[in-house]
Amino acid sequence: MTTRQRLPPSAGEVRSVSRVYHSACLERGQSYWDYENFRLSSLGWEDVDRYEVNGRLGFGRFSEVMEGVEVDSGRKVVLKVLKPARTYKVKREIRVLQLLAGGPNVLSLEGVCRDRHTGVTTLILEHLGDGVQWFGHTTASSSLPGTAGGVRTAGSPNAVDASPKEVRPPPSRGREAGAADGGGAGATASSIGQGRALPWRGASSSFGTATSRATSADRREGLEEGRLLSRAGGQQQQPVAAGQDPAGEHGGGAARAEGLHDSEGGGGGRGGEATEKEAVDPGRLTDYEVRLYLYKLLQALDFAHSRGLMHRDVKPRNIVINRRTRSLRLIDWGLGDFYIPGRRNMARVGSRYYKAPELLVGFRFYDYAVDIFSVGCMLAGFLLNREPFFRGKDNEDQLVRIALVLGTQGLHDFLRKYDVVLEPRLLEMLGTHRKKPWSSIVGGGGGGCGEAYGPDGLDLLDRMLCYDHQDRISAAEALSHAFFDPVRGEGEAPVGSHST
């Protein structure tokens, strides 16, 4: 394993400030965005005995997600049990969810429980009802378990109802992923069983393992990621550690029910995007539905951005819809963070197939625009009938795949503008390519751009998928784009209603 080196703050990067909502956090004062000094004791903990577990929906390195029920009322909820990790990560996720309260198309935080014996924190989240599905996925393994009557995926109107075996979470990669005996928090859904109390009190053995691994991984946090760059001043970035998930910020596996990349600092497993092998069949959603759900997604992002928050892991697995009620929720804010102008952010965020170029080259003064590139990748999949649209086998190959479509000239312009220097080997891999017209690209299903989307779809795609984040369309601007004219009447929040 090669040791990665720290880069000094002045290591070649040109600082960049977002052109939209750049002062959203600063105008609200330090108490708004300083989550490390946020007092968890101010939350007013819910009583853990109010809830029982119906079954496990999924798990990750630092959390498990379960369907639960409030004992007195019978109301269904989603329970996200946070395995012990650094406190600031728990604080950040809770603080972000608090600030998103009341926003359009964002999963609601309904309460927080903490077991006084183990210190384990559980988020009580909104339950979206029966018939919830991922946005566009088709395979049984991508279906959302735990809803009555089986689950149908957004791309498959004829999908067969999923049996419990078909929706079982992936096998564990160790005790922290789910192997504790006696119904502990790492236990399987079957060992938890129906109507059992929440599994806090048997949690110490499996959670202890998770804590030690998380702490070890956390020591690597802050080290420069990737093997893409050699910066000015002779500092060179070293390869990502063997076995580390190159797709997410810190690997560790997604808790499938909430699409989690969990928290930062993981390094052991190949989770999240790395196991995301399912292909979406975009043609199964109607043209109207594609526009409608993308519109709702952009509403959620504009609301978050207007409050100084970046999601940093937008992808189909983190978006759930209900076609019956035409509702959408952007979920998993575990990687969400505050945008502070001039602050260097972690570049190892997101999922590979949906990563913005600035993340792939390790540029750390990024902003809200990383979320827009991710939406653009999804839009490309729908318009061009190929999902994921950019499918690299690692971060370097992902950048090459993008360059094959967007061309290399725009990438070199971006690198010069922000003083980012790539390794000669990667430059050789990139080669020289002209930008391809979108209409010339044929999707994996044998079809090109659907006529139903028209030129407006390609224009919006061009504005989302560009190298320079400063040139990328914002969420608010995208909501006003002509592509969404047919669905604007179903919008829930007026465009431009969010102030900085």
N, C-alpha and C positions, 0 to 999 in steps of 0.2 A: 504494500500500500504506500503510495506516494504522499508525503506531507504537503499540504497546501500552505502557501505563504500569505501573510497579511500584506495588503497594499496600503501605503500611506494615504491619508485623505486627499493628497494633492497628486495622486498617481494618474495624471493625464486626462481625466475626464473634465469636460466643459460643463459647468452647471447649467441646468435648464429649469425654467419655471413654467408651470402649466399656464396656458392661455385662458383657461376657464376655471372658475372657482378657486383661484390660487390662494386666496386669503380666507377661505371658508373656515378653517380651523383657527387661524390666528385671530380673526375678528371675534371669536367666541371666548377667547382667553385660554390660558394654560390648563385650567381645571377641566376644560372640555376635552382636550386631546391627551392629557398626561395620564394615561391609564395605569402607569406603574404606581402612581400615588393614589389611585382609586381605591377606596376602602370597601372591601367586600362585605364588611360588617354592616354597611349602610343599606344592604339589599333588603333586609327583612326576610329571613329564610323561611321557606315553606316547610310544613311538617312532612317528613319523609313517609309517614304512615298513611298519608292521604291517598297514595297511589299504589296500584298493583301492576305487575307486568303481564301483558298478554303474550308476548313473544319477542324474540330479538329480530330486528330488521337488518342489522349489519354491524360491522365493527371496524376499527382501525387501530393504529398503534397507540393512540392516546384517547380513544373514546369508544364507546359502544352506543348504538342507537336502537331503541326498543319502542314498541307500541305499548302504551299503558292506558290505564283507566283510573279516573278519580273515583274512589270507592263510594263516596256519599251520593254523587250525582250520576255516575255511570258515564260521564263525559270522557271521550277518547282524547288522548294526548300523545305526543311523541316525547320520549325521554332520552336525552343525550347525556350519558354518564361519562364524565371527563376523568380519565385515569390520571393519577398524579403526574404532573409535569411542573415545569417552572411556573410559579404563581402568576407571573406577569402575562403568560399566555392565556391563562384562564381569565384574568382581569380584562385583557384586550378583547377577547371574544364577547364577554358579557357586556362590556362597555359599548362595543360596536352595535350589538343587538339592541341595547337600550336606546341608542341614538337613532336607530332605524324605526323605532316604534311608530306606528301610524302611517308609515310610508306605503306607497302603492306596490303591491306584488312582492312583498318581502315577508318571509316567514316570521311570525310573531313570537317573541319571547313572552311566555305567560307567567313565568316564575322561576325561582332557583331554589333548589334544596341542597342542604349540606348535612351529611351524617356527622354527628358530634364525636363518634367513636373513631371513624377512619379518616375524616376530613375530606371524603370524596364529594365532589360537587356534581350535581345533576341539573341540566337545563330542562325546563318544562316548556315544550314548544307546541305551536299550533298543529293540530291534526287536520289534514285537508280533506278528510272524508274518503269514501270508497270511490274506486275508479281512477285513482291517481296514477300517473305514468310518467316516465322520463320523457323529455322533449326530443322525440325522434328515434329513440333506440328500438330495435326490433327483436333481439334475441331474448330467450327466457331468462338468461342470467342478468340481463339489464332491467328486468321488470322489478317493480317496487313491491316487495313482499308485505304481507300483513294487512291487506285490505280485503274486505269481503267480496266473494264472488270471483276471485282471481284478479289478475292484472293484465291489461292489454297495453301494448306499447304504442307510442304515438304514431309510429310508422306502419303499424300492422292492424288494420281494422278486423282482420280475420284471425287474429291470434287466438290460440287455444288458452283457456283458463289455466293458470299456472298452479301446479300442485305444490305442496310444501317442499318436496324434494327438488323441484325445478327451481325454486327460489331460495334455496339454502345459500347462505353466504359462503365465500370462498374458504378453503381450508386454512386453518391457522398456521402462522409461521413461528409459533412459540407461545409460551404461556401468556405473554402480554396480549396476544391476539385472541385468546379465548380458550383456556384449558384448565381453569381452576376447578377444583372439586367442590361438591356440596352447594352448587348454585351460586357461587361467587360471581363477581362482576365480569369475570373472564369466562364464565361457563357458556356452554352452547345453549341455543334457544330451547332445545328439547329438555335439557336438564333444569332450566328455569321453570318451564311448564306453564300451564294456564293458571291464572289467578294467584300466583305466588307473589309474595311481597318483593319490593325492589331489592336487588342483590347488593346492597352496600355492605352489610355486616360480615359477609364471608369474603371480603374483597382483598384483604391485606396481602395474601401470598402472591396472587397474580399481579396485583397492582404494585407490589414491591419490586417485582422483576421489571415491570414497565418503568418504574421510577429510575432504577439504576441505569437502564438502557437509555432512557430519555436524557438523564443527566450527562452520560457519556457523550451522547450525540450533541447535546447542547454546547459542550465545550468547543465543538467545531463551528458553532454559529458565529457569524461575523467574519469567518475566513472567506477569502475570495473564492467564488465558485467557478467550476468549469475548467476547460482546458483550451478555451478559444482564444485567449488574449495574451499578448505581451504588451505591457504598458510602457509609456515613456518613462525614462529613468532606469531602465534595465530590469524592472521588477517583472517577474514572469509568473503567470498563474499555472497551477499544477492540476493534474487530472483529478476528476471527481473520484472519490474513494470507490473501490470495487464493491459492487453490490448495492450501491446507493441508487435510489430511484432518480433517474435523470429527468423524469417528467414532472414531478411535483417539487415543491420547495424543499421538502425534506423526506420524501418517500414515506414509508411506513404503512402504506395501504389505505385505501378509502373505506370508510364506514359506509357501505353501499346504500343504506337507506337514506343517508343525507349527503352522499357524494363527498365524504370528508377527505381532505388531505390532512386532517388533524392539525397538529401544531408543529412549529419549527423545530429543527434540530434532529429529526429522525435520520437514520441513515442505513438501516439494515435491510428493509424489504423493498420489493419492487411493487409498489402500490399505485393507486390512482390511475393515471393515464397509462402506466406501463402494463397494466392488466386490462386496459380498455380496448379489447380486440373486436368488440362488436361493431358492425357496420350499420349505419343508419340508411334506411330506404326513404329518402325525403319525399318521393313521389306519392307516398300514401297519405300524407297530409294535403288537404286542399290548398290551393293558392291563397284563399282567404285566411285559412288558419295559420299558414306560415307567416303572413304579414301581421296578423293579429297577435300571435304569441311573441314575435320579435318586437313588436311595438310595446307590448306589456313588459318585456324584458328591458327595453331601453327606458321605460318609465321608472322601473326599479333602479336602474343604474344612474339615471339623472338625479333621482331623489338622493341616492347615496353620495354621488359626487358633489351635489350642492351642499351637503353636510360635511364635506372634506374627507369622505371615505372611499377607498378603493377596495374592490372585491378581490382581485388578483388571482382568481381561479374560475373564471366564467367558462363553462363548457356544458354540453348536454346533460352530463351526470349531475350537475348542480342546478338543474332547472326541472321542476316538476309541473305538470299541467293536468287539468281535468277537462276533457273535451265536452263533457256533459254540461258543466257549469261555465265553460270557457274561462277558467281561471288559471293563473300561472303564479308560481312562487320561485324566486331566486333564493336558493338555500346555501347552507354551508359557508358561514362567514368566518371560519376558523383561520383563514389567511387574510381576512380583511384588515386593513390598517389605515392610519390617518395620513393624509397628504400634508406634509409640512414643506414649504418652499425651501430649497437648498439643502435638504436633508438627504443623505445617502441611504437608499433603501436596499433591502436584500434582493438580489437579482434571481435567486433560486426559488422562484414562486411559480405557481400556475402548473398547467398540464401541457406536456410537450406539443401535442397537435394544435394547441390553441395559444401558444406563446407568441407574444409580440417580438419583433426582431431585436428591440432594445434589450429585452431579457436574454435572448439567445447570445448576444455579444457581451453580456455582463454590464451594460450601462446602468448605473445605479441612481441617476437623477430622473427616473421615469415618473410618470404621473397617471392620472385617470385613464389616459389613452390606451394603456395596456388592456383595459377591459373592452375597449371598442374594437381593437384588433381581434380579440377573441370572438366577439359577435360577428365580425366580418368573416372569420373562418367558418362559422356556422352558416352564415348567409351564403357563402360560396358553395358549401355542401348542398344546400337546398336548390340554388339556382343552377348549378352545374352538375347536379346528380352524382356527387361523389363525396362521401363522408366517412372518415375525416378527409377534408380536402387536401391538406398538407400532412403527409404521413411519414415523418422521418423516423429512422431507427434509433437515433440518438440526437442530442442537441445540435451537433455539427451538421448531421445529415438533414435535420429539420431546417436549418438555415439554407442549406443547398436547395432543398425542395422549394422553399419560398423564392429563392433567387431564380430558379428555373422558370417561374411564372412572372414574377415582378421585375425580372432583369437584374443585372448586377450594377448598372450605372447608379441607380437610386441608392443602393446600399453603400457604394463607395462615397457618394455625396454625403450620406448620413455619417459615415465613419469620419470623414474629414471635418465635417461641421462640429462634431462633438469630440474630436481628438481621440478616437478609439482606434487602436492598432491591433489588427488580427495577426495571428501567427502565420508565417509564410506557408506552412503546410495547409492551413485552412483556405488561404487565398488561392492556392493551387486547386484545392477541391472545388471551390466556387466556380472557377473558370470565368468565362465571359459569355453573357447571354443577354439578348434583347428582351424587352418586356413583351409578353404575349397578349394579344387581344383576347378579352374574355370570351368573345363569340367563337374563337378558334379552339377552345378547350372542350374536349368531350369528356363527360363523366363516366364513371365506372359502369353505369348501367346502359351505356351505349347511346345516351342522349346528351345533347348539349343544353344550351340555355332554353328553358321553357318559354314559349311565346307568351304564356299567361303573365309572366312577370314583366315583360317589356323592357325597354331601354332604361326605365327608372331603376330597375333592380341592379343593372350593371353599373349605372352611375353611382348608386349608393355603395356598391361593392368597391368601386374605385376609390371612393372617399374614405372607406374604412381600412382597406388593405393598402396602406402606403408605409414606406420605411420610416419617414420622419414623423414622430409623434406630434410635433407641432403642426403638421399639415393635416393630421387625421381629423375627421369630423367628430364633433362632440356628441354626447347622447342627446342633449337638448336640440342641437341642430339636426340630428338624424330624425328625431320625432317630427320635425317640420318638413321632412323630405316628401316629395310627391309619391314615392313608393308606398307610403302608408295612407294615402288619401282614401282608398276604399274602406279602411277599417277605423278611420279616425273617430267616427261616431260612437264606437264602442269603448273609446278611451275612458279611463277612470279619473285621471288627473290632468288638468289643463297644462298644456305645454308652456314652459317658461314661468311656472308658478313658484319655483324654488328660488329663494334669494341666497346670496352668499353671506 
